[in-house]
Amino acid sequence: MANHALVFGIGFLAQAFFSARTLLQWIKSEKARSVVSPASYWIFSVVGSYLFFVYGWMRDDFAILLGQFISYYIYIWNLGWKGIWKKVWLPVKIVLVATPVVATVFVLKDSAAFACRFLFNDDVPVSLLLFGSAGQIVFTLRFIYQWVYSIRRKESILPMGFWLISLTGSSLIIAYGIFRHDPVLILGQSFGFVAYLRNLVIWRHAGKGGGKTI
């Protein structure tokens, strides 16, 4: 029971960082009357993603691991664009950058054990695993879209397409969380769902190109 509580504790802590990033971004956008991309959003994203990766590992949930691995380095890239990454203490940088790589190497050393634990898990049927992975991929595509969009604009922006993809992916993950009986996924995504809708409204009112960087 104690271990069970620890696992969900880490998951809820990760979602707390994700919710905080969304809330702060939402508040700043309301004040600016335009969708903004504050540095705090990316700082909280890195911390939350790191913790959520640990949670996914402890839950034997490949769908969670997949989603976090794809978006994690995009968060760091945005921190670099904001000028925050260069201020981070070097040992912390090394740990943050190396952890997913080391985990991947560890997995590849015993791919059979990984497949048995994460891909052929009795608690997660293959059909459900595919559904959850699809939701995580769609949800993560928002950051790939944001990354490409920002590179073209030469500034860190959260464009309208980012929020549209967020809504779609969030809906799939909430459904997956219900099937998995995972309160961390359900509560975390439900809060974000409202914020994504509100950001779309702000974008519409601000007009085309209404996103700003702060």
Summary of the structure (lengths in Angstrom):
residues: 214
radius of gyration: 17.3
end to end distance: 43.7
largest distance: 52.2
contacts: 685
relative contact order: 0.15
helix: 83%
strand: 2%
